């Protein structure tokens, strides 16, 4: 009988421990239901704002370079007008002289 009583006492202790564990888990579960998790994004927000400022600065620099480049292209001429006129006149004079020499 003592063995049976020991086993019964052991089972009662185990059941009580299990009951206590279940009650603790229920308490923790209730606390988890009430707990709201909120992410702290302030650190990331500042990093993103710094990055946006840097991107705006780079964008302004690229736009300024593009404006200066376009102004240079618009102002640049491959050949000056006077040089083109002189070249055409020289060709015409050469053709006239050559044709005069062959016709004579």
Steps between C-alpha positions, in 0.01 A plus 500: 500500500781737568606481140147585390485789745839630377387478139173673583681777687743537212213522249319756716819709517548475125137594436531800733822608328330464162202701623730776628688504171176529304385789722836676448472452125147642507627808685783545254258455210269769643798734539607434142151578373507835680855585393534704184831494318606830351804535281732793554562642153648833606858381442415378150302815427804719570719281279247520218471878537879538481505281191223705339693822565815351346301382197349849458849655512629253241196561281557877512867452414414280200236747380751787528758303303239416238401867468862612461567222250192590292600869506848412375356283223257773394777761494749280318526503123704249310617751238464877516276649234775715347723193452223314316439801272874537421526126425204510258637811327839331462342192343295710260807707403706183452232343279473816294878528458540134409217513250646823350838336459356193325276705275778728387 
